C-alpha cells in the first residue's frame, strides 16, 4: 500500500468542518482509528528496529534515530521501540491493538507486566487480560494487571513495592531569589498519608475562600473569583501542616494511620489489597505500618452491621463509611472524584420512600448529585 492513500484520507478530514465529527459516535470512532494507526506505527517501528535500517545513518539505536529524524523526546522514542519489541510476544494484544479494541496505553501496561518471571503466566492469561482491557476504564484495567502480577510473581510484587518505598525522596531548597523549590516522591502508603491530609486542609481553605468570595460579591462565586488559586491553597495547606506539627506538644500522641479492610465472599475467595484511593499494593507493603495502624473492618451483610436508622434523612456514621469504602469514588460513569469528597445519595430517592441503608446508597460528587436531582434529570448525562 502506498502511504499517499493515508495522506489523502487525512487531508480530506482536515479539509472538512470539525463540527461534522464532534458527535459522541464520531469522536469514539476517531479515537478507535487513531489507536489502529498507532498499531500500524508500532508494527512498522518494530520492523524498522529489527531490520537495522537506522544503522546506515550512523545512529546508535533505532530510538536515537527516531528521536532525531522524527523529532521525538528521547524517552518517547525508546518507549515506541520497546512497545514494538514486546508486541512480538503478545499475540492477543497485537490483534486487539490492530482492530482498535485495545489502545496503546493498555498495551504498554501489559508490556511492562511481562518480565522473565511472568512471561509464561502472561502467555497463558493474555487473552483474559485483553478481554478486560476491552471493557474496563484504564485505571481499573491497571488494577487488574497489578493484581495479576501479584499472583503471577508474588516475590516480584513484594520487591517492586520495596523498591517504590526505597525511592522515596524529598527535595526542598532555597533559590537565589529566596523562593523555595522542591519535589516530593513518596511510596503509595506514605503518599496516601501526606496527600490525604494535604487535601483535607486544602478543602478547608477552599471552603473559607468560597465563603469570603460569597460575602464579598453578594452572589455565588466562580473559581476565578476566589482569593487563591488551587496551587496557592495547596502551598498554604502544606505550610499549615508544618505549623501544626511545630505547635504539637513534645511527646504528644501521634494519630495512627487507618487501614480499611473490606471483607465479603468474593474478597475472601480472591485477593484484594489496595489503599482507599485505589492504589494496589502488595501485602508486604503494609507490614511496616501494622505496629502503629488502626484496622477498620466493614462487613457488607445487612444482618451483621450497625446502620443509622433506615428512616434517617442523611447517610452518616458507619453507613456512609461503608458506602465510601465500597464505591471509592463518584459512581457516575464519567467521573472519578474520590469518595471522601462526594455526597452519599439515595438510589431510590428518600422522598419516594427510599431507605437510608448501604444497599440504597451511592456516592456522587456535588456536580453529579445536583445533575441527577434536576427535575427532570438530563437523560444523556444520567449516571
N, C-alpha and C positions, 0 to 999 in steps of 0.2 A: 504493500500500500504506500502510495506517495503521501508524505506528510502535508503536502499542499492542500489535500482534501480537508484535513483538520484545520488548517489555517483559514480556508474558505468558510468552513462552518462557523468558526469563532468570529470571523469578520462579519458574517451575516447576523450573528447575535449582537455584536457591538453596534451594528447599524440599525437595530430595532429599538423601539421605545422600552426602557427598563420596566415601565409600568405594566407592560404586556406579560411580564414574567414575575410579577410581585405577589400573586395569589399564593396561598399556602401550598397547593399541589405543585405549582411550578417551582417554588423555592426548594421543596423536598426533592423534586426531580433533578434540579440543577446540582444540588449537593451530592446526590447519588452519582450523577455522571462525573462530577468533579472527582469523587472517590475512585471511580473506574479509571479515569485518566491518570490519577496518581498510581494506580496499579500498573498501568502500562509503563509509566515513567520508572517505577521501581524495578520492573522486569528488565527494561532496557538498561537501566543503571547496573543491574547485576551482570548482564551480558557484557556490557562495556568494561566492567571491572575484571571479569573472568578472562576476557579476550586480551586484556592488556593494551587496549587501544590508546591508553594515556601515556604509554612508555615512549613512543617516538617524539613526543613534545618535551621529554626530559623531566616530566613530573615524577615525584617520588611515590605517589599513590593516586588511585582514582579520586579519592576525596580531595587531594591537593589540586588536581586538575579541575574538578567541579568548582571548588572554591574560587579558582582564578578565572576560568573561562565562563562560568555561569554566574559569577559574582555572588556567591552564596557565603553566608557565615561559615567558618571552618567547621564548627560544631554541627551545623545543619548538614553540611556535605558528608561528614563522617556518619551521621545518623542515616542518611539516604543510602549510602553504600552498605551499612550494616543491615538495614531493612531488606535490601535486595538479596544479601547473602543468606539471611535467616529464612527468607521465604522458600528457599530450596528445600528446607527441612519441614515446612508447614504446608502440606498439600491442601488441606481443608481450608486453611486461612487464605491460601493463594486463590482458590476458587471463589470463596466468598468475597474477597477483595476485588476480584475481576468482575463479579456480577453486581457489585455495589451494595451488598447486604452487610459488609463489614468495612469500616473505614480505616484509614492509615493509623489513627491513634490506637484503635483496638489491636491492629496488627503489631504495633510497637510494644504494647503491653504483653502480648503473648510472646513476642520475640525476646523480650527481656526476661521472661519467665523460663526460657529454655536455657538450661545450663547442662554441664556434663552429668550432674546428679539427677536432673529432672527430664532429660531427653527421652528416655524410654517411657516414662509415665505420660509425657506430653504426646508422644506418638499414639498412645492408647486412648487418651482422653481429649485429643484436639477437637474432634467432631462435636463433642458435648460442649466444650468451651466456646466454639464458634457459634453454636446454636444459641448460647446465652448472649453472645455479643450482638446477635441479630435482633434481640428483643429488649435488652436492658439499657437503661441510661448508662452513659460512660462510667460515672462514678460507681454505680452498682456493679458493673462488669469488673472494674478494678478490684472491688471487694471479693467477688467470686474468684478471681485469679489469685488474690492474696491467700484466701483460704485453701485453694487448690495447692499452692506452693507449700503451705504448712503441712498438708497431708502427704504431698509427694516427696518432700525433703524436710522433715522436721528439724534436723540439725542445722540445715542451711537457713531455715527461717529464724531459728533462735540466734544464729550467728549474724544474720542480717540486722536483727533488732539490736544486738550488742554493738554492731558497727555503727548503727544510727545513734546509739547512746554515746559512743566514743567520739563521734563527730560534733558533739555539742560545742558551741563556741559563742562567745560574746565579744564584740569589739566596740569600744566606745572611747573616743579620744577627741581632744580639743583641736580645732583647726587654727591656722594662723590668724583668722578673723575673730577668734573667740567663740565660734559656733562649735557645737559638739556633734560629731558624725559617728555613726555606728552601724552595726549589723548584728543580728541575732540568729543563731542556728541552734535549734533545740530538738531533742528526740520527741516522739509523739506524746508520751506521758507528761514530760516537763512542759512541752509546748501547750498541752491542753490546760495545765495548771496556770501558767502565765497568761496564755491567751484568754482563758475564761474569765480571770479576774480583771484583765485589761478591758475586755468587752463589757463586763458588768459596770465598771466605773465609767467607761465611756458612755454607756446608756444613761447613767445618772446625769452626766454632764449634758448629754443631748436633751434630756427632759428639762433641765434647767434652762438651756438655751432656747428651747421651744417656748417655755412659759414666759421668758423675758421678751422674746420677739412678739408673742401674742399680746402681752401688756403694752408694749411699745407701739405696736401698729394698730391695735384695736380690731384685728381680724386674724384668721388662721394664716400663719406664715407659710412660705415655701422654704426649701433648703437654702436658697440663696439669700434669704432674709436673716439667717441665723448669724450670731456674732462670730462663731468659729467654724472652720471647715472640718470635715471628718478627720483629716490628718492632724489638725491642731488639737482636736479633742482627744485623739489617741495620745498625742505627746503630753497633753496636760494630765491624762489619766495615768500615764507612766510616772510622771512626777508625783502625782498623788499617791501612787503605790509606794514610791520611795519615802515620801513624807510620813505615811502611816507606819512604815517599817521602822523609821527612825524614832517615831513617837511611842512605839510599843515598849512597855516596861521591860527591863532586863529580866530574863528568866520567865517571861510570860508564857502561858501555854499556847503553843502553836496549833492552828487548826490543821487537822489531818485531811489528806485527800479522801474523797468519797468514790468508791468503786461500786458501780451498779451492776448486779448480777441478775440477768434475766433468765428465768427457769421455766420452760414449758416442755412438752413432749418432744417436738422437733429439735429443740436445743439439746436435750439430753441424748437424743439419738445421733446428733451430728456434732459440729464443733463451731461454737461462736465465741469469739474473743476479740472484742473491739471496744474502743473508747466511746463515750457518749456522743462525740462528734462524728462517729462513723469510721474512724481510722482503725484498720485491722492491725493488731499486734499479736505477737506470739505469747503464750502463757508465761514464758520466761521473762518477758519484758516487765511483767507486773511484780515479780518476786522481790526486787529491791524495795518496793513500796509497801509490802504487806505488813511490815512491823509497825507502821505508823498510819496505815489507811483504815478507814471505816468501810465496811461492806454493807451494801444495800441489796435486799432481796425483794423482788417483785414477782408475785405469783399471779399469772393470768388465769385464774379459776374463780368464778363468782362466789362459790360457797366457801372459799378459803381465804378471802381477803377482806379487809376493812374498807368500806366505802363511806363517802359522805352520803347523806340521805338522798335517795333517788328523786325526791321531790325538791331538793335544793335548787336554787336558780343558777348558781355558778359552780363550776368544777374547781375543787380546791384540795389541798392536802394530798393524801395517798392516791386518790382517784386521778387528780391531774398528773401526779408524778408518774403513775402507771401509763397514762396516755403519752406523756412526753417520751418515756423510755421505749414504748412500742413504736411510735411514729417517727421519732428522731427529728423530724423536720415538717414543714408545711406539707400537707398531703395533696395539694394541688399539683397536677401533672407537670406544670411548667415552673415550679418553684422549689427552692431548696433552702429557705430560711430556717435556721436552727430552731428546734422546738422550744428552747428556753426563751426565744424572742417571739413566740407565737401565742395565740389565744386558743384556749380549749373551747371548741364549738360543738353544739349538738348536731348529730347526723339527722335524726328526726327532731325538728325544732321543738324547743321547750314549750312554745305557745300551742303546739299541736299535740301535747301530751308526751313528748319525748322525755325519757327518764335521764337523770344525771348520773349515768353509770359509765364505766370504762368502755363497754361494748357500744354505747351510743355516743361516744366522744371521738373527736378528731382534732388534730392540730391544724390551724390555719393562721397564716401571718395576718397582720392587720389589713393589708390590702385585699387579700383574697377572702377574708371574713366579711369585709364590707361589701365586696363584689357579690358574694354569694347571697347576702341578705338584702340586696336591692330588690325592689318589687316592680316588675318581675325580674329575677336574676337573668343576666345575659347568657343564653344557651351556648354561644360559641366559646365563652370563657369559663363555663362551669367546670368545677373540678371533678 
